[in-house]
Amino acid sequence: MTTIKIKGMTCNHCVMAVTNALNEIDGIKNVKVDLAKGGADFDEEKAVDMDLVRDRIKKAGYEVV
Ligand SMILES: [Cu+2]
């Protein structure tokens, strides 16, 4: 399991936006975004490029820290 910290999430809409952004990335499965912790957990079915993850989260309006 991979855990990332995400800055900028304030409500369940943000959780959904981040969840969708992660789910769209090839190789990422079992996404769980935690608003209280300000982070996300996911499994990598195959190696995932963290720069891509950062980029997609940023496009959704948030920041991986
Ligand atoms: Cu929100």
PDB file of the backbone (N, CA, C, O) and the ligand in Angstrom, with CONECT records:
HET     CU  A 101       1
ATOM      1  N   MET A   1       0.841  -1.200   0.000  1.00  0.00           N
ATOM      2  CA  MET A   1       0.000   0.000   0.000  1.00  0.00           C
ATOM      3  C   MET A   1       0.878   1.252   0.000  1.00  0.00           C
ATOM      4  O   MET A   1       1.905   1.309   0.676  1.00  0.00           O
ATOM      5  N   THR A   2       0.455   2.242  -0.764  1.00  0.00           N
ATOM      6  CA  THR A   2       1.150   3.512  -0.852  1.00  0.00           C
ATOM      7  C   THR A   2       0.319   4.578  -0.140  1.00  0.00           C
ATOM      8  O   THR A   2      -0.901   4.633  -0.301  1.00  0.00           O
ATOM      9  N   THR A   3       0.982   5.417   0.642  1.00  0.00           N
ATOM     10  CA  THR A   3       0.287   6.504   1.328  1.00  0.00           C
ATOM     11  C   THR A   3       0.886   7.836   0.885  1.00  0.00           C
ATOM     12  O   THR A   3       2.105   8.006   0.866  1.00  0.00           O
ATOM     13  N   ILE A   4       0.019   8.767   0.532  1.00  0.00           N
ATOM     14  CA  ILE A   4       0.488  10.110   0.195  1.00  0.00           C
ATOM     15  C   ILE A   4      -0.260  11.133   1.046  1.00  0.00           C
ATOM     16  O   ILE A   4      -1.385  10.895   1.487  1.00  0.00           O
ATOM     17  N   LYS A   5       0.378  12.259   1.262  1.00  0.00           N
ATOM     18  CA  LYS A   5      -0.243  13.385   1.970  1.00  0.00           C
ATOM     19  C   LYS A   5      -0.717  14.388   0.931  1.00  0.00           C
ATOM     20  O   LYS A   5      -0.016  14.678  -0.039  1.00  0.00           O
ATOM     21  N   ILE A   6      -1.911  14.911   1.146  1.00  0.00           N
ATOM     22  CA  ILE A   6      -2.480  15.850   0.181  1.00  0.00           C
ATOM     23  C   ILE A   6      -2.947  17.113   0.899  1.00  0.00           C
ATOM     24  O   ILE A   6      -3.659  17.057   1.902  1.00  0.00           O
ATOM     25  N   LYS A   7      -2.526  18.245   0.359  1.00  0.00           N
ATOM     26  CA  LYS A   7      -2.890  19.533   0.941  1.00  0.00           C
ATOM     27  C   LYS A   7      -4.073  20.129   0.181  1.00  0.00           C
ATOM     28  O   LYS A   7      -4.141  20.034  -1.045  1.00  0.00           O
ATOM     29  N   GLY A   8      -4.995  20.737   0.904  1.00  0.00           N
ATOM     30  CA  GLY A   8      -6.049  21.517   0.262  1.00  0.00           C
ATOM     31  C   GLY A   8      -7.439  20.918   0.305  1.00  0.00           C
ATOM     32  O   GLY A   8      -8.391  21.549  -0.153  1.00  0.00           O
ATOM     33  N   MET A   9      -7.584  19.691   0.853  1.00  0.00           N
ATOM     34  CA  MET A   9      -8.915  19.086   0.912  1.00  0.00           C
ATOM     35  C   MET A   9      -9.675  19.614   2.125  1.00  0.00           C
ATOM     36  O   MET A   9      -9.169  19.608   3.247  1.00  0.00           O
ATOM     37  N   THR A  10     -10.907  20.074   1.871  1.00  0.00           N
ATOM     38  CA  THR A  10     -11.688  20.655   2.969  1.00  0.00           C
ATOM     39  C   THR A  10     -13.052  20.008   3.166  1.00  0.00           C
ATOM     40  O   THR A  10     -13.680  20.212   4.205  1.00  0.00           O
ATOM     41  N   CYS A  11     -13.519  19.245   2.206  1.00  0.00           N
ATOM     42  CA  CYS A  11     -14.864  18.668   2.339  1.00  0.00           C
ATOM     43  C   CYS A  11     -14.972  17.391   1.515  1.00  0.00           C
ATOM     44  O   CYS A  11     -14.010  16.970   0.872  1.00  0.00           O
ATOM     45  N   ASN A  12     -16.149  16.783   1.541  1.00  0.00           N
ATOM     46  CA  ASN A  12     -16.330  15.520   0.836  1.00  0.00           C
ATOM     47  C   ASN A  12     -16.266  15.668  -0.677  1.00  0.00           C
ATOM     48  O   ASN A  12     -15.960  14.710  -1.386  1.00  0.00           O
ATOM     49  N   HIS A  13     -16.554  16.864  -1.170  1.00  0.00           N
ATOM     50  CA  HIS A  13     -16.376  17.105  -2.606  1.00  0.00           C
ATOM     51  C   HIS A  13     -14.902  16.949  -2.974  1.00  0.00           C
ATOM     52  O   HIS A  13     -14.566  16.351  -3.996  1.00  0.00           O
ATOM     53  N   CYS A  14     -14.044  17.488  -2.138  1.00  0.00           N
ATOM     54  CA  CYS A  14     -12.598  17.360  -2.371  1.00  0.00           C
ATOM     55  C   CYS A  14     -12.188  15.892  -2.338  1.00  0.00           C
ATOM     56  O   CYS A  14     -11.396  15.442  -3.166  1.00  0.00           O
ATOM     57  N   VAL A  15     -12.726  15.158  -1.387  1.00  0.00           N
ATOM     58  CA  VAL A  15     -12.413  13.728  -1.272  1.00  0.00           C
ATOM     59  C   VAL A  15     -12.792  13.008  -2.556  1.00  0.00           C
ATOM     60  O   VAL A  15     -12.033  12.175  -3.051  1.00  0.00           O
ATOM     61  N   MET A  16     -13.972  13.326  -3.101  1.00  0.00           N
ATOM     62  CA  MET A  16     -14.420  12.693  -4.335  1.00  0.00           C
ATOM     63  C   MET A  16     -13.520  13.079  -5.513  1.00  0.00           C
ATOM     64  O   MET A  16     -13.164  12.239  -6.339  1.00  0.00           O
ATOM     65  N   ALA A  17     -13.160  14.364  -5.573  1.00  0.00           N
ATOM     66  CA  ALA A  17     -12.318  14.840  -6.676  1.00  0.00           C
ATOM     67  C   ALA A  17     -10.964  14.134  -6.666  1.00  0.00           C
ATOM     68  O   ALA A  17     -10.461  13.721  -7.710  1.00  0.00           O
ATOM     69  N   VAL A  18     -10.382  14.000  -5.477  1.00  0.00           N
ATOM     70  CA  VAL A  18      -9.078  13.344  -5.358  1.00  0.00           C
ATOM     71  C   VAL A  18      -9.220  11.846  -5.640  1.00  0.00           C
ATOM     72  O   VAL A  18      -8.382  11.250  -6.318  1.00  0.00           O
ATOM     73  N   THR A  19     -10.284  11.250  -5.117  1.00  0.00           N
ATOM     74  CA  THR A  19     -10.531   9.823  -5.350  1.00  0.00           C
ATOM     75  C   THR A  19     -10.646   9.543  -6.847  1.00  0.00           C
ATOM     76  O   THR A  19     -10.044   8.596  -7.354  1.00  0.00           O
ATOM     77  N   ASN A  20     -11.416  10.362  -7.546  1.00  0.00           N
ATOM     78  CA  ASN A  20     -11.589  10.177  -8.987  1.00  0.00           C
ATOM     79  C   ASN A  20     -10.273  10.369  -9.733  1.00  0.00           C
ATOM     80  O   ASN A  20      -9.951   9.604 -10.642  1.00  0.00           O
ATOM     81  N   ALA A  21      -9.515  11.391  -9.345  1.00  0.00           N
ATOM     82  CA  ALA A  21      -8.235  11.662 -10.016  1.00  0.00           C
ATOM     83  C   ALA A  21      -7.302  10.465  -9.873  1.00  0.00           C
ATOM     84  O   ALA A  21      -6.615  10.090 -10.823  1.00  0.00           O
ATOM     85  N   LEU A  22      -7.278   9.866  -8.681  1.00  0.00           N
ATOM     86  CA  LEU A  22      -6.400   8.710  -8.449  1.00  0.00           C
ATOM     87  C   LEU A  22      -6.907   7.478  -9.196  1.00  0.00           C
ATOM     88  O   LEU A  22      -6.121   6.726  -9.772  1.00  0.00           O
ATOM     89  N   ASN A  23      -8.221   7.278  -9.181  1.00  0.00           N
ATOM     90  CA  ASN A  23      -8.797   6.100  -9.843  1.00  0.00           C
ATOM     91  C   ASN A  23      -8.561   6.115 -11.342  1.00  0.00           C
ATOM     92  O   ASN A  23      -8.536   5.059 -11.975  1.00  0.00           O
ATOM     93  N   GLU A  24      -8.386   7.305 -11.922  1.00  0.00           N
ATOM     94  CA  GLU A  24      -8.171   7.416 -13.363  1.00  0.00           C
ATOM     95  C   GLU A  24      -6.757   7.013 -13.778  1.00  0.00           C
ATOM     96  O   GLU A  24      -6.479   6.828 -14.962  1.00  0.00           O
ATOM     97  N   ILE A  25      -5.875   6.879 -12.799  1.00  0.00           N
ATOM     98  CA  ILE A  25      -4.482   6.542 -13.127  1.00  0.00           C
ATOM     99  C   ILE A  25      -4.335   5.031 -13.266  1.00  0.00           C
ATOM    100  O   ILE A  25      -4.721   4.263 -12.384  1.00  0.00           O
ATOM    101  N   ASP A  26      -3.765   4.628 -14.398  1.00  0.00           N
ATOM    102  CA  ASP A  26      -3.570   3.216 -14.695  1.00  0.00           C
ATOM    103  C   ASP A  26      -2.659   2.588 -13.638  1.00  0.00           C
ATOM    104  O   ASP A  26      -1.569   3.095 -13.373  1.00  0.00           O
ATOM    105  N   GLY A  27      -3.108   1.487 -13.039  1.00  0.00           N
ATOM    106  CA  GLY A  27      -2.288   0.771 -12.069  1.00  0.00           C
ATOM    107  C   GLY A  27      -2.673   1.018 -10.631  1.00  0.00           C
ATOM    108  O   GLY A  27      -2.269   0.274  -9.738  1.00  0.00           O
ATOM    109  N   ILE A  28      -3.465   2.076 -10.396  1.00  0.00           N
ATOM    110  CA  ILE A  28      -3.887   2.394  -9.026  1.00  0.00           C
ATOM    111  C   ILE A  28      -5.231   1.748  -8.739  1.00  0.00           C
ATOM    112  O   ILE A  28      -6.182   1.855  -9.514  1.00  0.00           O
ATOM    113  N   LYS A  29      -5.275   1.063  -7.576  1.00  0.00           N
ATOM    114  CA  LYS A  29      -6.507   0.386  -7.159  1.00  0.00           C
ATOM    115  C   LYS A  29      -6.753   0.636  -5.672  1.00  0.00           C
ATOM    116  O   LYS A  29      -5.847   1.030  -4.938  1.00  0.00           O
ATOM    117  N   ASN A  30      -7.987   0.401  -5.243  1.00  0.00           N
ATOM    118  CA  ASN A  30      -8.344   0.460  -3.816  1.00  0.00           C
ATOM    119  C   ASN A  30      -7.998   1.813  -3.177  1.00  0.00           C
ATOM    120  O   ASN A  30      -7.364   1.879  -2.124  1.00  0.00           O
ATOM    121  N   VAL A  31      -8.427   2.870  -3.837  1.00  0.00           N
ATOM    122  CA  VAL A  31      -8.149   4.219  -3.342  1.00  0.00           C
ATOM    123  C   VAL A  31      -9.016   4.522  -2.124  1.00  0.00           C
ATOM    124  O   VAL A  31     -10.234   4.341  -2.135  1.00  0.00           O
ATOM    125  N   LYS A  32      -8.339   4.991  -1.070  1.00  0.00           N
ATOM    126  CA  LYS A  32      -9.074   5.456   0.114  1.00  0.00           C
ATOM    127  C   LYS A  32      -8.519   6.813   0.510  1.00  0.00           C
ATOM    128  O   LYS A  32      -7.376   6.929   0.952  1.00  0.00           O
ATOM    129  N   VAL A  33      -9.348   7.840   0.346  1.00  0.00           N
ATOM    130  CA  VAL A  33      -8.931   9.191   0.701  1.00  0.00           C
ATOM    131  C   VAL A  33      -9.499   9.518   2.081  1.00  0.00           C
ATOM    132  O   VAL A  33     -10.684   9.318   2.349  1.00  0.00           O
ATOM    133  N   ASP A  34      -8.623  10.026   2.946  1.00  0.00           N
ATOM    134  CA  ASP A  34      -9.022  10.348   4.319  1.00  0.00           C
ATOM    135  C   ASP A  34      -8.933  11.858   4.528  1.00  0.00           C
ATOM    136  O   ASP A  34      -7.848  12.438   4.583  1.00  0.00           O
ATOM    137  N   LEU A  35     -10.102  12.472   4.643  1.00  0.00           N
ATOM    138  CA  LEU A  35     -10.172  13.931   4.789  1.00  0.00           C
ATOM    139  C   LEU A  35      -9.515  14.388   6.091  1.00  0.00           C
ATOM    140  O   LEU A  35      -8.760  15.361   6.103  1.00  0.00           O
ATOM    141  N   ALA A  36      -9.806  13.681   7.192  1.00  0.00           N
ATOM    142  CA  ALA A  36      -9.283  14.082   8.503  1.00  0.00           C
ATOM    143  C   ALA A  36      -7.756  14.034   8.535  1.00  0.00           C
ATOM    144  O   ALA A  36      -7.109  14.910   9.110  1.00  0.00           O
ATOM    145  N   LYS A  37      -7.194  13.007   7.914  1.00  0.00           N
ATOM    146  CA  LYS A  37      -5.732  12.860   7.904  1.00  0.00           C
ATOM    147  C   LYS A  37      -5.080  13.684   6.797  1.00  0.00           C
ATOM    148  O   LYS A  37      -3.872  13.916   6.818  1.00  0.00           O
ATOM    149  N   GLY A  38      -5.883  14.121   5.835  1.00  0.00           N
ATOM    150  CA  GLY A  38      -5.340  14.866   4.706  1.00  0.00           C
ATOM    151  C   GLY A  38      -4.433  14.003   3.854  1.00  0.00           C
ATOM    152  O   GLY A  38      -3.335  14.410   3.474  1.00  0.00           O
ATOM    153  N   GLY A  39      -4.908  12.808   3.561  1.00  0.00           N
ATOM    154  CA  GLY A  39      -4.073  11.911   2.775  1.00  0.00           C
ATOM    155  C   GLY A  39      -4.875  10.876   2.021  1.00  0.00           C
ATOM    156  O   GLY A  39      -6.104  10.841   2.081  1.00  0.00           O
ATOM    157  N   ALA A  40      -4.144  10.031   1.307  1.00  0.00           N
ATOM    158  CA  ALA A  40      -4.777   8.968   0.541  1.00  0.00           C
ATOM    159  C   ALA A  40      -3.912   7.711   0.579  1.00  0.00           C
ATOM    160  O   ALA A  40      -2.683   7.780   0.559  1.00  0.00           O
ATOM    161  N   ASP A  41      -4.577   6.579   0.634  1.00  0.00           N
ATOM    162  CA  ASP A  41      -3.921   5.272   0.523  1.00  0.00           C
ATOM    163  C   ASP A  41      -4.378   4.634  -0.782  1.00  0.00           C
ATOM    164  O   ASP A  41      -5.525   4.807  -1.195  1.00  0.00           O
ATOM    165  N   PHE A  42      -3.494   3.909  -1.420  1.00  0.00           N
ATOM    166  CA  PHE A  42      -3.905   3.118  -2.577  1.00  0.00           C
ATOM    167  C   PHE A  42      -2.925   1.977  -2.800  1.00  0.00           C
ATOM    168  O   PHE A  42      -1.793   1.998  -2.318  1.00  0.00           O
ATOM    169  N   ASP A  43      -3.392   0.983  -3.544  1.00  0.00           N
ATOM    170  CA  ASP A  43      -2.532  -0.128  -3.942  1.00  0.00           C
ATOM    171  C   ASP A  43      -2.045   0.118  -5.358  1.00  0.00           C
ATOM    172  O   ASP A  43      -2.753   0.697  -6.182  1.00  0.00           O
ATOM    173  N   GLU A  44      -0.833  -0.330  -5.628  1.00  0.00           N
ATOM    174  CA  GLU A  44      -0.273  -0.232  -6.976  1.00  0.00           C
ATOM    175  C   GLU A  44      -0.242  -1.618  -7.597  1.00  0.00           C
ATOM    176  O   GLU A  44       0.537  -2.480  -7.189  1.00  0.00           O
ATOM    177  N   GLU A  45      -1.096  -1.821  -8.585  1.00  0.00           N
ATOM    178  CA  GLU A  45      -1.117  -3.094  -9.317  1.00  0.00           C
ATOM    179  C   GLU A  45       0.139  -3.248 -10.144  1.00  0.00           C
ATOM    180  O   GLU A  45       0.616  -4.358 -10.381  1.00  0.00           O
ATOM    181  N   LYS A  46       0.665  -2.121 -10.579  1.00  0.00           N
ATOM    182  CA  LYS A  46       1.971  -2.091 -11.245  1.00  0.00           C
ATOM    183  C   LYS A  46       2.611  -0.769 -10.846  1.00  0.00           C
ATOM    184  O   LYS A  46       1.948   0.093 -10.270  1.00  0.00           O
ATOM    185  N   ALA A  47       3.882  -0.605 -11.146  1.00  0.00           N
ATOM    186  CA  ALA A  47       4.601   0.585 -10.723  1.00  0.00           C
ATOM    187  C   ALA A  47       3.920   1.844 -11.250  1.00  0.00           C
ATOM    188  O   ALA A  47       3.646   1.970 -12.443  1.00  0.00           O
ATOM    189  N   VAL A  48       3.655   2.767 -10.337  1.00  0.00           N
ATOM    190  CA  VAL A  48       2.987   4.015 -10.698  1.00  0.00           C
ATOM    191  C   VAL A  48       3.991   5.162 -10.579  1.00  0.00           C
ATOM    192  O   VAL A  48       4.735   5.262  -9.604  1.00  0.00           O
ATOM    193  N   ASP A  49       3.991   6.017 -11.593  1.00  0.00           N
ATOM    194  CA  ASP A  49       4.881   7.178 -11.622  1.00  0.00           C
ATOM    195  C   ASP A  49       4.348   8.244 -10.662  1.00  0.00           C
ATOM    196  O   ASP A  49       3.271   8.798 -10.881  1.00  0.00           O
ATOM    197  N   MET A  50       5.098   8.525  -9.608  1.00  0.00           N
ATOM    198  CA  MET A  50       4.617   9.475  -8.604  1.00  0.00           C
ATOM    199  C   MET A  50       4.530  10.901  -9.152  1.00  0.00           C
ATOM    200  O   MET A  50       3.750  11.712  -8.653  1.00  0.00           O
ATOM    201  N   ASP A  51       5.328  11.206 -10.176  1.00  0.00           N
ATOM    202  CA  ASP A  51       5.204  12.530 -10.816  1.00  0.00           C
ATOM    203  C   ASP A  51       3.834  12.671 -11.477  1.00  0.00           C
ATOM    204  O   ASP A  51       3.226  13.741 -11.463  1.00  0.00           O
ATOM    205  N   LEU A  52       3.366  11.566 -12.056  1.00  0.00           N
ATOM    206  CA  LEU A  52       2.032  11.559 -12.680  1.00  0.00           C
ATOM    207  C   LEU A  52       0.959  11.748 -11.608  1.00  0.00           C
ATOM    208  O   LEU A  52       0.013  12.512 -11.798  1.00  0.00           O
ATOM    209  N   VAL A  53       1.111  11.058 -10.497  1.00  0.00           N
ATOM    210  CA  VAL A  53       0.156  11.188  -9.389  1.00  0.00           C
ATOM    211  C   VAL A  53       0.100  12.652  -8.934  1.00  0.00           C
ATOM    212  O   VAL A  53      -0.975  13.226  -8.763  1.00  0.00           O
ATOM    213  N   ARG A  54       1.279  13.234  -8.746  1.00  0.00           N
ATOM    214  CA  ARG A  54       1.367  14.629  -8.308  1.00  0.00           C
ATOM    215  C   ARG A  54       0.668  15.565  -9.302  1.00  0.00           C
ATOM    216  O   ARG A  54      -0.061  16.480  -8.920  1.00  0.00           O
ATOM    217  N   ASP A  55       0.917  15.301 -10.583  1.00  0.00           N
ATOM    218  CA  ASP A  55       0.361  16.121 -11.654  1.00  0.00           C
ATOM    219  C   ASP A  55      -1.167  16.033 -11.698  1.00  0.00           C
ATOM    220  O   ASP A  55      -1.850  17.048 -11.836  1.00  0.00           O
ATOM    221  N   ARG A  56      -1.691  14.819 -11.580  1.00  0.00           N
ATOM    222  CA  ARG A  56      -3.148  14.623 -11.655  1.00  0.00           C
ATOM    223  C   ARG A  56      -3.842  15.249 -10.445  1.00  0.00           C
ATOM    224  O   ARG A  56      -4.915  15.839 -10.571  1.00  0.00           O
ATOM    225  N   ILE A  57      -3.223  15.115  -9.281  1.00  0.00           N
ATOM    226  CA  ILE A  57      -3.791  15.721  -8.063  1.00  0.00           C
ATOM    227  C   ILE A  57      -3.791  17.243  -8.200  1.00  0.00           C
ATOM    228  O   ILE A  57      -4.740  17.922  -7.807  1.00  0.00           O
ATOM    229  N   LYS A  58      -2.716  17.750  -8.761  1.00  0.00           N
ATOM    230  CA  LYS A  58      -2.600  19.198  -8.949  1.00  0.00           C
ATOM    231  C   LYS A  58      -3.670  19.699  -9.915  1.00  0.00           C
ATOM    232  O   LYS A  58      -4.280  20.744  -9.687  1.00  0.00           O
ATOM    233  N   LYS A  59      -3.893  18.953 -10.989  1.00  0.00           N
ATOM    234  CA  LYS A  59      -4.923  19.332 -11.964  1.00  0.00           C
ATOM    235  C   LYS A  59      -6.313  19.311 -11.329  1.00  0.00           C
ATOM    236  O   LYS A  59      -7.191  20.075 -11.731  1.00  0.00           O
ATOM    237  N   ALA A  60      -6.515  18.441 -10.341  1.00  0.00           N
ATOM    238  CA  ALA A  60      -7.794  18.384  -9.634  1.00  0.00           C
ATOM    239  C   ALA A  60      -7.934  19.544  -8.656  1.00  0.00           C
ATOM    240  O   ALA A  60      -9.026  19.808  -8.152  1.00  0.00           O
ATOM    241  N   GLY A  61      -6.820  20.243  -8.384  1.00  0.00           N
ATOM    242  CA  GLY A  61      -6.883  21.430  -7.530  1.00  0.00           C
ATOM    243  C   GLY A  61      -6.235  21.275  -6.166  1.00  0.00           C
ATOM    244  O   GLY A  61      -6.415  22.116  -5.286  1.00  0.00           O
ATOM    245  N   TYR A  62      -5.477  20.193  -5.992  1.00  0.00           N
ATOM    246  CA  TYR A  62      -4.853  19.921  -4.684  1.00  0.00           C
ATOM    247  C   TYR A  62      -3.368  19.693  -4.850  1.00  0.00           C
ATOM    248  O   TYR A  62      -2.841  19.698  -5.963  1.00  0.00           O
ATOM    249  N   GLU A  63      -2.698  19.492  -3.719  1.00  0.00           N
ATOM    250  CA  GLU A  63      -1.250  19.371  -3.799  1.00  0.00           C
ATOM    251  C   GLU A  63      -0.757  18.201  -2.973  1.00  0.00           C
ATOM    252  O   GLU A  63      -1.118  18.057  -1.805  1.00  0.00           O
ATOM    253  N   VAL A  64       0.073  17.363  -3.586  1.00  0.00           N
ATOM    254  CA  VAL A  64       0.732  16.292  -2.850  1.00  0.00           C
ATOM    255  C   VAL A  64       1.905  16.905  -2.097  1.00  0.00           C
ATOM    256  O   VAL A  64       2.728  17.609  -2.682  1.00  0.00           O
ATOM    257  N   VAL A  65       1.977  16.637  -0.811  1.00  0.00           N
ATOM    258  CA  VAL A  65       3.059  17.234  -0.003  1.00  0.00           C
ATOM    259  C   VAL A  65       3.993  16.157   0.562  1.00  0.00           C
ATOM    260  O   VAL A  65       4.954  16.478   1.261  1.00  0.00           O
TER     261      VAL A  65
HETATM  262 CU    CU A 101     -14.147  20.399  -0.802  1.00  0.00          CU2+
END
